[in-house]
Amino acid sequence: MSSNTILKTANYVRLNNIRKFESMSEEYYDIQPIQFNNTIRWNIGHFITIMDSMLFKRITGSSRLPDGFNELFKGGTKPSDWTISPPSKVELIQLLKIQLDDINSTFTGKLDEKLKDPFLIRDTTFETIGDILGFVTIHEVQHSTTSTYILKEIQRLNTNSEINK
């Protein structure tokens, strides 16, 4: 897969997610059906966090996220443990847009560059910036899909009048 294809795919995924989450009512962002580990808000914040840590922190050495963001959404966290207010829907959507602009402005034409320190996740070695962008884009799709499943379950429960907020 060419680096141009990876960047086009990342843009397509992110723009699709921006549209999806903009159209979703914020009233659903914090409902956690019993069979899910997290909420829609957490899933959005999580894939923003992972994109930032794996791409920006690893490559440029600096985070692009507000203070405290990582502590809310890094792996192993959950909304029931939050002691501070999470970002609003508007703030999350804005971060999605800003991060996409930053990806394009920072990494266009650089995706084939070798990493100073290649790294291994399970059995896969990541050697280029494009390898990381491809991986975090797949990760974003996974969490976006989970958010869709959460929304469908919330709607099913609402239809059956079984929901507890």
C-alpha positions in Angstrom: 0.0 0.0 0.0 1.4 3.4 -1.0 1.9 6.1 1.6 -0.6 8.2 -0.4 -3.2 5.5 0.0 -2.6 5.3 3.7 -3.1 9.1 4.1 -6.2 9.1 1.9 -7.6 6.2 4.0 -6.9 8.1 7.2 -8.6 11.2 5.9 -11.6 9.2 4.7 -12.0 7.4 8.1 -11.6 10.7 10.1 -14.0 12.7 7.9 -16.6 9.9 8.1 -16.2 9.8 11.9 -16.5 13.6 12.2 -19.8 13.4 10.2 -21.1 10.4 12.3 -20.3 11.9 15.7 -21.6 15.4 14.7 -24.9 13.8 13.7 -25.2 11.8 17.0 -27.0 13.4 19.9 -24.8 14.2 22.8 -27.4 12.7 25.1 -26.1 9.3 24.0 -22.4 10.1 24.5 -22.4 9.1 28.2 -24.8 6.1 28.3 -23.0 2.9 28.9 -25.1 -0.2 28.1 -24.2 -3.0 30.5 -22.5 -5.2 27.9 -20.0 -2.4 27.0 -16.9 -1.4 28.9 -17.1 2.3 28.0 -19.2 5.0 26.4 -19.3 6.7 23.0 -17.5 9.8 24.6 -14.8 7.5 25.9 -14.3 5.7 22.6 -13.9 9.0 20.7 -11.5 10.4 23.3 -9.6 7.2 23.3 -8.8 7.0 19.6 -7.9 10.7 19.6 -5.5 9.9 22.5 -3.9 6.9 20.8 -3.5 8.8 17.5 -1.7 11.6 19.5 0.5 9.3 21.6 1.5 6.9 18.8 1.9 9.4 16.0 2.6 12.9 17.4 4.4 12.1 20.7 6.4 9.3 19.1 7.4 11.2 15.9 7.5 14.8 16.9 8.1 14.4 20.6 5.1 16.5 21.7 1.4 16.0 22.4 -1.2 18.1 20.7 -3.9 17.5 23.3 -5.2 19.6 26.2 -3.8 18.9 29.7 -5.6 16.0 31.4 -7.0 14.6 28.2 -4.7 11.5 28.2 -5.6 10.7 31.8 -9.3 10.4 30.9 -8.9 8.4 27.7 -5.7 6.3 27.8 -6.0 2.5 27.7 -7.3 1.0 30.9 -9.4 4.1 31.9 -13.2 4.2 32.2 -15.8 7.0 32.7 -16.8 5.7 36.1 -13.3 6.6 37.4 -13.3 10.2 36.1 -12.9 12.8 38.7 -12.9 15.8 36.2 -15.5 16.7 33.6 -14.7 15.2 30.2 -14.7 17.3 27.0 -18.0 18.1 25.4 -19.2 16.8 22.1 -18.2 20.2 20.5 -14.7 20.0 22.0 -14.2 16.4 20.8 -15.4 17.2 17.3 -13.0 20.2 17.2 -10.1 18.0 18.4 -11.0 15.5 15.6 -10.8 18.2 13.0 -7.7 19.8 14.4 -5.9 16.5 14.6 -6.8 15.7 11.0 -5.4 19.0 9.9 -2.2 18.4 12.0 -1.8 14.9 10.4 -2.0 16.3 6.9 0.2 19.3 7.6 2.8 17.4 9.6 3.1 14.0 7.8 2.2 14.6 4.1 5.1 13.4 2.1 6.8 11.9 5.1 5.0 8.6 5.5 7.8 6.5 4.0 10.3 7.9 6.5 11.9 5.3 8.7 11.4 5.6 12.4 14.5 6.3 14.5 13.4 3.5 16.8 11.2 0.9 15.1 8.9 -0.9 17.6 7.0 -4.1 17.9 3.3 -4.6 18.9 2.6 -8.3 19.2 4.1 -9.8 16.1 4.2 -6.7 13.9 7.1 -4.3 13.6 6.4 -0.7 12.8 9.3 0.8 10.8 7.8 3.9 9.1 5.5 6.8 9.9 3.1 5.3 7.5 3.1 2.0 9.4 2.0 3.9 12.5 -0.7 6.0 10.7 -2.1 2.8 9.1 -2.2 1.1 12.6 -3.8 4.0 14.4 -6.4 4.4 11.6 -7.4 0.8 12.0 -7.6 1.4 15.8 -9.9 4.4 15.1 -12.2 2.3 13.0 -12.4 -0.3 15.7 -13.5 2.2 18.3 -15.8 4.0 15.9 -17.5 0.7 15.2 -17.8 0.1 18.9 -19.5 3.5 19.3 -22.0 2.5 16.5 -22.8 -0.7 18.4 -23.3 1.3 21.6 -25.6 3.7 19.8 -27.6 0.8 18.3 -28.0 -0.8 21.8 -29.1 2.5 23.3 -31.7 3.0 20.6 -32.9 -0.6 21.1 -33.2 0.0 24.8 -35.0 3.3 24.2 -37.5 1.5 21.9 -38.1 -1.1 24.7 -38.1 1.6 27.4 -35.5 -0.3 29.3 -32.7 2.3 29.5 -31.1 3.5 32.7 -29.1 6.7 32.4 
